[in-house]
């Protein structure tokens, strides 16, 4: 299900065609990748999730709705940079770090001081990411970290995502029927062996599968009002008109009433920047694992790899840009995990379903970007924003746990991963990283510095032993 194919065809096992540009690989729709209608259509509906940051911007920063949605639109434009500069991911927020940022922002008075804090934090986070990517240190971090620690971060992130939905007083308590039915339908389409059999036999099921999470969201639009958990949509016609001038002249460092933050604000933000990067680092690990898994499933018909350095450069440029022209509490993260999962699952179905992963993720982000401008789409999905966020969390949790377990190479890896995951959930990313390093040093000794991606687990004396005998 696609529109015009690329003018330049990819040779089997080679990279998708591109224009070299320094560390980037420029790809344009219809020329360097096939435009995927299924992913674009899904993006039109899933843009609703991106709009979920608007209430936070209005509550914490006092922004009017018109200014907040303008920020979402600008962030949506920057989302397009990844696929078109050579990064095969669906970019998104740094979701797990948002609560940390909001707690820190609350320590500052409302108004300009709080806005200064956000500007300083986002600029510093962007600069830190840019330096790591430009110097090549980002790739080294990903390659040097033991698989046990990677698995633990993924396990902890997965369980934490599920916990956000099911914790007492959380979203499941507010919308139990809608979440149960919608997520059950989504999991059946995405992961069920029975549905995969139906997909291979019937074209209609193939098209349904190509739409990813969108059918579950559409179902939620009807289920939620029928069970009295959410109102029916109040659809309005028209187009969103961005307020770029008002945003730039009233809410950025270049505005007379705002100005640039003092140096002390950047110093205050440093610890939070370090903690946030640990969360971001976990997403780099997850992106690398998801793309590796998808590539192997396609038997290498496309030479596609995740480059953490390139991703960090783009993430850094996005955060720096947003801090200067549209300060945003969602931050600019390396990956929207739930949608990356959906794209990789579609990619696994072969070249007919999705020619190139760049085409899938690029077309999806074109869909979200154009969706912001259509009032009927925005008002249609507005009531189910809590459901959309819950679905993304649960899909992200499912796959993070699955990939985390597969990332472990030995029984010792699984043990360390369990401890790291538990610490991550209970004490945060910083503690989890520290505990994981200590455990790996104690258990593996000098082997801590081995090339873990090339490690032969069959030579590990523990791997082939009985679990009960350990």
Number of C-alpha atoms within 10 A of each C-alpha: 13 16 11 13 17 19 13 14 13 18 12 11 12 12 14 24 19 18 13 12 10 7 13 18 18 19 21 19 20 16 16 23 28 26 29 27 21 25 29 26 19 23 26 23 23 26 25 25 20 22 19 18 18 22 15 16 21 15 11 16 22 15 18 13 13 17 24 25 24 21 25 23 24 18 25 23 16 21 27 20 19 27 25 22 22 26 28 25 30 28 26 23 21 21 20 17 22 15 12 13 20 15 10 16 21 12 11 14 11 14 13 17 18 19 28 25 25 26 29 28 30 29 23 22 26 28 20 20 25 25 16 20 24 15 12 17 16 23 19 14 16 19 17 14 20 25 28 28 29 28 32 32 34 29 30 28 28 25 21 23 23 19 16 17 22 16 12 10 10 13 17 19 13 14 18 14 17 27 26 13 15 25 22 13 17 23 18 15 24 20 12 13 11 10 17 17 11 14 19 12 11 10 11 11 16 19 14 15 25 28 22 23 28 22 18 23 26 15 15 24 22 16 19 23 16 14 13 12 15 20 14 18 17 11 13 13 11 10 14 17 13 19 14 16 10 14 20 16 15 15 24 23 23 14 14 11 12 17 15 17 19 12 9 10 17 20 12 14 21 16 11 16 21 15 17 21 20 19 20 24 20 21 22 25 22 25 25 16 21 22 22 16 16 21 20 12 16 14 12 14 19 20 15 21 16 20 19 26 26 24 28 30 24 27 31 27 21 25 28 26 19 22 26 18 19 25 30 25 27 25 26 28 27 27 25 19 27 22 23 24 25 23 27 22 20 23 24 18 20 15 14 10 19 25 23 26 28 30 31 30 30 30 27 27 30 21 23 27 25 16 26 26 18 17 16 19 21 24 16 18 25 20 20 26 18 19 26 27 18 25 25 21 23 25 23 25 23 18 20 28 21 15 19 27 20 15 23 22 21 19 19 19 23 22 15 23 29 21 19 29 29 19 22 25 20 12 10 16 25 16 15 24 19 12 17 26 17 11 18 22 13 11 13 14 11 10 12 17 14 14 13 17 13 7 12 10 15 11 9 14 9 15 16 12 11 9 10 5 6 9
